[in-house]
Amino acid sequence: MNSHAPEYLDTMRKLLGLIRQTEKFSYWDKDAILDWMAYFWNKGTISYRIEDGVGKGVCTVKFFSRLEQFLEPFVHEPLGNFVMIEMLVSDSQATSALLFDELCDRWGGWRPVVIWDRGNRTEKGSPRMFRWKEFQKIARRMTNYARNSVN
């Protein structure tokens, strides 16, 4: 039996199908996913959307100071120079943009370097890295898409 709060369990129940769409979590059992995601929930580094009881999107990030820390599963250094998008899965670009915006607002902007592990890695196996300005261009395209589709 797990010891998670009822609100957390209810939220994760609605997001579990989305979370399992990511390769990393596709084979994990439910309790392992709940325990893993609780870390991001407790640190405030998760953003999600649920509409009419259905999960529409979920994003988790971690902050750190040294590049090699991207390999550490439970690092949390909000004043560090790096942010890594650990997981992003959503039903649309608009939802993804809303998730990014929420996390950016919550944490006072992003960091000088953004790492986004989308499974398409460099030829040496590293996740993609962007300077903040480069990532802003990507996020702005998504955000403009979101704003135009909502209005």
C-alpha positions, 0 to 999 in steps of 0.5 A: 500500500502506498502512502501518497495523498488522495489528491495526488493519487486522483491526479495521477490516475488521470495522467497515468495513461499519458505518462505511460506513452513515454518510452521510459515509463511504458513498462513501469508498474503503477506504484513505481510511476507514482513514487517517481512522479511524487518527487516532481509533485513535491518539488513543484516541478510538474505541470499538467492539464486535466479536462473533464477528468481526462489527462491532456498533458504532463511535463516534468523538469529538473534544475541543476548546476553542473552539466553531468547532473542531468544523469542524476534522477533526483537533483533539485538545484533551482538556482543552477544554470541548467533545466532539463525537460524530463518528460513532456507528453500532451494531446496537442502543441497548445497543451505543451505550450501551456505546460511550458508557460506554467512551469516558466511562470512558477520558476521565474523563467528558465535557465541559460541552458535547456536540455530536452530529452525527446529521445532524438539524441545527438550522434554521441548519445547526448540529449539535445541542448539549447541556449535559453534564446534558442529554446525561447524561439521553439517555445514561442512558436508553441506558445503563439500556436496555443494563443491563436488556437485558444482565441 
